[in-house]
């Protein structure tokens, strides 16, 4: 197999994979979107909400805010985020605060909601590790490919949790780990 990077920046990349099968190309794409672990806010406790939006709607929007995901973490790691805002103002993702230096909001400018004069929103959100196969909020980005004369051109776009190169690298590590598990089980037979 041969890989040639065509374009690469902090938000997206494209590369050509030559000498691979459709099954392998699809495994890379599916693993990158569904098995790469990322942090996302999974539990929200609302202490005060005098806005016009339901608590559940706000919790859903907050859960979709991408969080930076470092290379090294444990599956059981949890990070607490807090938000305390009083209107009139627009609440942005940057208003979600944490004391964890390694995990933070990946994009400060995502609007969450508008608060009118005197409306208040006060909550805590607990982020944990998950994968896109469990919920879309854990997907690190979008990965597609097209095939032309036996070559696969991949397009990778990150949501901000990690770089496109990290998404592909972590996907390949995940495939390698799964193959090692299969090999280990096969030896038991």
N, C-alpha and C positions, 0 to 999 in steps of 0.2 A: 504494500500500500504506500501511496505517496500523498502528502498533504502540501498544498500551496496556498498560503494566505494571500488573498487579493486585496482586502481593505481591513483596517482595524483601527478603532478609536475607543474611547471610554464607553460609548453607548451601543456600538454595533460592530460587527465584523462579518466578513464573508471569506470562505475558503473553499478550495476544490479538493475533493477526496477522490483519488484515482486508484483503481484496483480493488475496490470493495464490492460486495454484493448488495442487492436491495435490502436484504435482511439486516446486514450490518449497518448500513446507512440509516435505516429506520430505527434500529436499536439505539444508535447514538442520539437521534432526534428525540425519541420517546423518553430515554433515560434522562436527557438534559432537562426536559420539561417536567417529568414526573418523579424522578428519584433524587435530584440534587436537593440537599437539605438547606433550608433557609429559616430565618426567624420571621415570625409574624405575630401580631397581637391576636391572641386567641380567646382571652377572657377579659371582659370589661365589666367593671363595677361602677355604676353611676350613682353618685352620692347626691347630686343636685342637678336637675335639668328643668329649667323654666322656659325653655325654647318651645317652638311649635312642632319640633321633630320628636318622634318616638325614640326611646332609649335604644331599641333594637336596631333602628335605622342608623343611628349614630355609631353604635358598636360595629355594625357591618362596614361602614365607611372607614372607620379607624382600622379595622382588621385588614383592609386592602392597602393600607399605606406601606410601601416597601421599607424594610429595615436592613441596614448594612449587616452582612453576615461574615464574620471573620473566618479564616481558614480553620482555626483550631477552636473547637467547642465540644461540649458533651451533649448527648441527646437529651439529658435531663435538665440542662441549663434553662433557667427562667430569668427574665429581665422585666422589672416593673417600670411602667411609664405613667406619668401623671399629667393631667390637664386641668387648669383652673382659669376660666375666662369669663369676663362680664362684658356685655354689649354696651354700646353699639360697636361691633367690629366683625371682621371675618376671621374665623378660626382656621388656621393653617396647620399643616403637618408639623411645622417647626415649633408649634405650641405644645407638642407632646414632649415632655421632658423626662430624662432618665439620668441616673447617676453612674450608669455603666459607660466606661470610656471606649469599649470595643464595639458596642451595639448602639446604633442611633438611627434616626429617621434618614433614609437615603436621599430624599428630595424634600427640601424645606417648603416648597411652594405649592403643595397640593391643598386646595381648599377643602375643608371638611364641612363647614356650615357657616351661616351668617347668624349672628345674635343681634336682636333689636335692643333698643334702649332698655336697660335694667334686666335683661335676660341673662341667666348665668348657667354655665355648664362646668361641673366639677366631677372628675372621674379618675379611676385608675384602670390601667390596662396591663395585663400580664402577657408578655411575649414568650413564645416557646418555639422549639424546633419542629418542623414538619416537612412534608413533601407535597408536591403538586398532585400526586395520586390521591391524597386525602382531601385537599381543598385548593382551589385556584390561588388563594392568597399566599400559598407557599411556593408558587412557581417563580423561578428566578428570571424568566424571560420567555420570548418566543423564538422557536427554532424551526426553520423550514428548509427544504432542499428541493432541487429540481435535477433531473437526470438528463444528460445529453451525451450520447455515444459512450456509455459506460463510465462517465465521470459524473460525480455528484457535487453540485455547487450548493453549499450550505450558507444560510443567512441567519445570523444570531443577533437578537436585539435584547438587551438587558432591561429589567425594570429598575435597576439601581442597587440591588443587594450586593452584587459583585460584578466584576468586569466580564465581558463576553468570553474572553480567554479562560477565565476562572470557571465559568459555566461549563464550557467544553471539557476543560481539564478535570473538573469534579465529576462530570458525567462519565468520562473514560475511566476514572478511578473506581466509580461505582460499578461499572461493567466488569472491571478486573476483579473487584472484590466478590461479585456474584459468581463469576467463573471459578474463583478459588473455592467458594463454598460448594459449588456443584462438584468440582474435582474431589474435594474432601469427602463428600457424601458418596461419590462413586467408588472411592477406595474402600468404603465400609462394606460394599456388596460382595 
